[in-house]
Amino acid sequence: MFDLYHMMGGDLDVSPAGDLRPVNDRERGRQRILRRLLTNPGDYLFHPDYGAGLGKKVGENIHPGEWRALIVGQMLLEEAVSSSPPPQVRLSLIEDGVSVSVSYTDALTDTPETLRFDVTR
């Protein structure tokens, strides 16, 4: 299945022919995971429970166990993430927030993947 290429916080991308660029396979899974983790519950009108809402947590006290459980639970809702082995989450404090690194197995290709991103103000 194809989605449109769209990195969270950016614009849609175009192909060399000028059409909207599709995304599939590994990159599709990475984009969908990042979108789910950074989307706030309630932001999608027809899917009010979608998203982990990590962006709303910036500025709050950080509870690493809570963040890890939230991230793993949300990731396991994505078809691209294998449940065995479960995703591994590492959190690091940075100047304006938290740096997140997640290791998981891509369910479609059965290959290990790593996704890194920062949650900042």
N, C-alpha and C positions, 0 to 999 in steps of 0.2 A: 504494500500500500504506500502511496505517496502523500506527503504533506507538503506545504509550501515551506521553503527554507526561511526560518525566522529565528534569530537569536534573541532571547529575552532582552528587552530594552533597546532593540535596534529596529531598523526598517526591514520590510520584505526585500529579498535579494532578487536580482534579475539574472537571467542566463545570458550568454554571449549573443543570442538571437534577439534579446530584448523582452522575452517572455518572463513571467514569474518563474523563478527557479524552484524546482521540486527538491525535496530531500527524502532520502530513504536509508534503509539499513542502519548502521551504527550511529550515524549522525542524527538520524530521525529520533532514535531512542534517547540520545544525549539531550537533544533539544526538548523533548517531551518531559524528561526527568527534571531538567532545570526549570521549565515552565511550571511544572507541578509544585516544586519546592518553593518557588518564589511568589506564586500566586496566592493571594489572600482568600481564605474561605469567604464566600459571599460576593466575590468580584464577578463571577460568571452567573448571570441571572438564572439560567436553566440548570445549573449545576452548583447549587449553593454550598455544598460540602467539599467541592474540589479545591485542593491546594493545601500546602503546609503553612503558608503565611510567615515564612522566615523573615521577610522584610519588616514586618510589624514588630518583630522581637528585638530589633536594634534599639539600644537604649535601656532595655530591661536588664535585670540581673540575669546572668547566664547560668543555666542549670544544664551542664553537659549531658547528663543522663536523659533528661527530658528531650533535649534537642536530638540526641542520637535516636531515641525511640520514635520520635516524630518523623525524622528523615527516613529511617528504615521502613516504618509503616507506610509512608506515602510512596516510597520507591517500589515497594512490593505490589502496589496497585497498578503499576505500569507493566504492560505486556512485554516490554523489552528487558525487564529485569528478572533474572532467574532467582527463585527462592532458595535454591541450594547450590552453593553455600549462600547464606544471607549476606547482604551488603555490610561492609565494614566502614564505619564513619570515624574520621579524625577531625577534631576541632582545635583551632589555635586562635588565641586572642591576637588581634592586630590593632593598630592605632584607633581606627574608627569603627570597629566591629569584630567580626569573627570570620576566619578563613576556614572553609569546609573542604575536606577531601574525602571522597567516597569511592571505595573499591567495590565492584560488583561484577557479576558474570552476565554477559549479554545473552538473553534467552534464545535469540534467533541464531546467533553464530557460535554460541558456547565458548566465547572468548572472554578473558578477563579485561575489564575496562576500568578506567579511573576518571573521575569527574572532579575538577577543582573549581571553586568559585568563592568569592568573598561576599559577605553580607555586611554592608556598611551603610552609614547614614547618607 
